[in-house]
């Protein structure tokens, strides 16, 4: 049960008009820990537009007596079945030593996450997931105090394309392999099948029914800023079958880009260890550098079984941030998610 707020404090669900104040709240926390203010209201709104996210039920804002926003949380019950429930949260830095506020947000998240349990198989394990920056020991402390356990560590990696930074080398493709631009409408199903095969064993992945995955990918293609020329696919030049993919976007999507991010880089298992992933990555680097984009980033699991962290270092990427994934088990059972 969610505790009562102290006198003078209030809480409600968010509306689209709250995007700016939520961005400011995250920026206040980022500035206190990293000295940066990367959040934008446009980015907040994009996150709220997921088709399975309901802003009027899946968000919580907490206000102080001065009507200033001091806490925020949201829940994403987006997997099918919902065995992993994703959460986001933020506390204004001047309330770090207010355990009641952290508890309010975490208790709300847990109560809402438990609503997903009846929608999952009866024997499946259900967990609530949360993240914490390595630069923010308070977040880590409060998650652990509430009963979350550390599960995984991820590195945010980056390379630059300036005169003083990395100059992309041309890819050296294996014999019989080509790289080309993704063609929306023509390649949709092949891309999704390739992604599912490439990522089925990656940490935290639960492959959805094919039609569900296809619908989600087509949803990405409808988003503002979608640029198919930044989606590259590797293919067998003999039969044309897709064997790998590199999905890249500029940051911010649809804006005047100075940087980009690789969202997904994967190769089907039977085609690994041939340099295809490296070739896809270098091909994408070349496109970005030609456009004058200054840098590219990506996130990698430190325990990635495919050797991705080593590959990224070999092509000149370096770690700029470390993030941790925490989980709280809501119901024990069979783990349906890749570990």
Residue pairs with C-beta under 8 A, 6 or more apart in sequence:
1 107
1 111
2 104
2 107
2 108
2 111
3 100
3 103
3 104
3 107
5 11
5 62
5 100
5 104
6 100
8 64
8 65
9 62
9 63
9 64
9 65
10 62
10 63
11 60
11 61
11 62
11 63
11 104
12 60
12 61
12 63
13 55
13 56
13 57
13 59
13 60
13 61
14 22
14 48
14 55
14 59
14 60
14 61
14 72
14 74
15 55
15 56
16 45
16 48
16 55
18 61
18 69
19 41
19 42
19 44
19 45
19 48
20 41
21 69
22 39
22 41
22 44
22 61
22 69
22 72
22 90
23 39
23 40
23 41
23 43
23 44
24 39
24 69
25 69
25 70
25 71
25 72
25 90
25 92
26 39
26 44
26 72
26 90
27 37
27 38
27 39
28 92
28 93
29 90
29 91
29 92
29 93
29 136
30 36
30 37
30 38
30 39
31 37
32 93
33 133
33 135
33 136
34 133
34 135
34 321
40 252
42 252
43 252
46 223
46 253
47 53
47 74
47 88
48 55
48 59
48 74
50 76
50 78
51 219
52 76
52 77
52 78
53 74
53 76
53 78
57 112
58 74
58 75
58 76
58 77
58 112
59 72
59 73
59 74
59 75
60 71
60 72
60 73
60 74
60 105
60 108
61 69
61 71
61 72
62 69
62 70
62 71
62 72
62 101
62 104
62 105
63 69
63 70
64 70
68 92
69 92
70 91
70 92
70 95
70 101
71 89
71 90
71 91
71 92
71 95
71 101
71 104
71 105
72 88
72 89
72 90
72 105
73 87
73 88
73 89
73 90
73 105
73 106
73 108
73 109
74 87
74 88
74 89
75 85
75 86
75 87
75 109
75 112
75 113
76 85
76 86
76 87
76 88
77 85
77 86
77 113
77 115
77 116
77 119
78 86
79 85
79 206
79 208
80 208
80 209
80 212
81 119
81 120
81 121
81 124
81 206
81 336
82 116
82 119
82 120
82 126
83 120
83 121
83 124
83 125
83 126
83 127
83 206
83 335
83 336
83 337
84 126
84 127
84 129
84 204
84 206
84 337
85 113
85 116
85 126
85 127
85 128
85 129
85 330
86 129
87 109
87 113
87 128
87 129
87 130
88 130
88 131
89 105
89 106
89 109
89 130
91 98
91 101
91 102
91 105
91 142
95 101
96 138
99 142
99 145
102 142
102 145
102 146
103 146
106 142
106 143
106 146
109 128
109 130
110 128
110 328
110 330
113 126
113 128
113 330
114 330
116 126
117 126
117 330
117 331
120 126
121 334
121 336
123 333
123 334
124 331
124 333
124 334
124 335
124 336
125 329
125 331
125 332
125 333
125 334
125 335
125 336
126 329
126 330
126 331
126 333
127 327
127 328
127 329
127 330
128 148
128 327
128 328
128 330
129 151
129 204
129 325
129 326
129 327
130 143
130 148
130 325
130 326
130 327
130 328
131 323
131 324
131 325
131 326
132 139
132 140
132 143
132 323
132 324
132 326
133 139
133 321
133 322
133 323
133 324
134 153
134 321
134 322
134 323
134 324
135 321
135 322
140 150
140 324
140 326
143 326
144 150
144 326
146 328
147 328
148 326
148 327
148 328
149 326
149 327
149 328
150 324
150 325
150 326
151 324
151 325
151 326
151 327
152 203
152 204
152 301
152 302
152 303
152 324
152 325
153 301
153 302
153 303
153 322
153 323
153 324
153 325
154 299
154 300
154 301
154 302
154 322
154 323
154 324
154 325
155 299
155 300
155 302
155 309
155 319
155 321
155 322
155 323
156 297
156 298
156 299
156 319
156 320
156 321
156 322
156 323
157 297
157 298
157 299
157 300
157 312
157 317
157 318
157 319
157 320
158 295
158 296
158 297
158 317
158 318
158 320
159 165
159 166
159 285
159 295
159 296
159 315
159 316
159 317
159 318
160 166
160 294
160 295
161 167
161 168
161 285
161 288
161 289
161 293
161 294
161 295
161 296
162 294
165 295
166 285
166 315
166 316
167 289
168 282
168 285
168 286
168 288
168 289
169 282
169 315
170 282
170 286
171 179
171 278
171 279
171 280
171 282
171 283
171 286
172 275
172 279
173 179
173 275
173 276
173 279
174 274
174 275
174 276
174 279
176 236
176 237
176 238
177 234
177 235
177 236
177 237
177 243
177 271
177 274
177 276
177 279
178 234
178 235
178 237
179 232
179 233
179 234
179 235
179 279
179 280
179 283
180 232
180 233
180 235
181 228
181 229
181 231
181 232
181 233
182 191
182 228
182 231
182 232
182 233
182 245
183 228
184 221
184 228
187 233
187 242
188 214
188 217
188 218
188 221
189 214
190 233
190 241
190 242
191 217
191 231
191 233
191 242
191 245
192 210
192 213
192 214
192 217
193 210
193 242
194 233
194 242
194 243
194 244
194 245
194 266
194 268
195 213
195 217
195 245
195 264
195 266
196 207
196 210
196 213
197 268
197 269
198 244
198 245
198 266
198 267
198 268
198 269
199 205
199 207
199 264
199 266
200 207
200 338
201 305
201 338
202 301
202 304
202 305
202 338
203 301
203 303
203 304
203 338
203 339
204 325
204 337
204 338
205 337
205 338
206 336
206 337
206 338
207 213
208 216
220 226
221 228
223 253
224 253
224 254
225 249
225 250
225 252
225 253
225 254
225 255
226 249
226 253
227 249
227 250
229 287
230 247
230 248
230 249
230 250
230 260
230 284
230 287
230 288
231 245
231 246
231 247
231 248
232 245
232 246
232 248
232 280
232 283
232 284
232 287
233 242
233 244
233 245
233 246
234 242
234 243
234 244
234 245
234 267
234 271
234 276
234 279
234 280
235 241
235 242
235 243
236 243
243 267
243 268
243 271
243 276
244 266
244 267
244 268
244 271
244 276
244 277
244 280
245 264
245 265
245 266
245 280
246 262
246 264
246 265
246 280
246 281
246 283
246 284
247 262
247 263
247 264
247 265
248 260
248 261
248 262
248 263
248 284
248 287
248 288
248 296
249 260
249 261
249 263
250 257
250 259
250 260
250 293
251 257
251 258
251 259
251 260
251 261
251 297
257 291
257 293
258 293
258 294
258 295
259 293
259 294
259 295
259 296
259 297
260 288
260 293
260 295
260 296
260 297
261 296
261 297
261 298
262 281
262 284
262 296
262 297
262 298
263 298
265 277
265 280
265 281
265 298
265 308
266 277
267 276
267 277
267 280
267 306
272 306
277 306
277 308
277 311
278 311
278 314
278 315
281 311
281 312
281 315
282 315
284 296
285 296
285 315
288 296
297 320
298 312
298 317
299 323
300 308
300 309
300 312
301 308
302 309
